[in-house]
């Protein structure tokens, strides 16, 4: 777990009151893992979080780009 992932996990645990688990292996996902899974028992909200850090001021992905990235990362496409 890198520093950005640790900060995000602390936010979900301390600020949102969630149970968290990090670096969850994705079976059949081409040697990949989820950065963070979080669950709030009270609200029953579930989160799958992938975090990263950049110095670019205009960085963002489109929905189509994210779908392609997740297909490669988690489904081994």
N, C-alpha and C positions, 0 to 999 in steps of 0.2 A: 504494500500500500504506500503510495507516495503522499507528499504533504497535502496536496489539493484534495485527494480522496479522504484523508484523515479529517481535514477541516469540515468537509461536507458531512461525514459520518457524525462528527460531534454536533453539528447543527441539528441533524435529524434526531439524535438521542436526547440532547439537552434542551433544545428549543421546541421541537415538535413532539417530544415524549414517545418516540418510537423505539421498538426493539430493532436492532440492526445486525446484519452479518455482511462481512466484506469478502471480496475475492472468492466468489462462489464459482466453482468450475462448471462450465457448460458442456454437458455430455453430448458428443457428436458435433461439437462446435469448433472443430479444427484447432484444438489446443487453446481454447479461449476461456475467459472468465468474466462474470459480471463484477463491476466495481463495487456496487453496494445494493443490497436489498433491505428495505425498511418496512415495518408494519406497526401501525398504531392500533392497539387493542380497543381503545375507547371509541374511536371514529371508524374503525375497520378500514382505514385507508392503507393502500399498499403502494410502494414506490420501488422502481428499478432505476437506479441512478448511474449514469456514466459521466465522469467528470474529466475535464482537461483544462489546461492553462495555456494562454497564448498572449503574445505582445501585440498582435494585430488589433487595430482599432475598429475594423469593420468585419470582423470574423463572424460568420454564421453559415449554417448549412440550410439548404432547402429541405422540405419534407422528402422529396424524391431522393436527394443525396443521403439523407439519414436512413431511408429504407434500404438503399443499396449497401451502405456501411453495415447496418445490422444484419442483413442477409449474409454478408461475407463473414462477419464476426461470430454470429451465433448459430447460423444454419449451415455454415461451411459451403455456401454457394460460390 
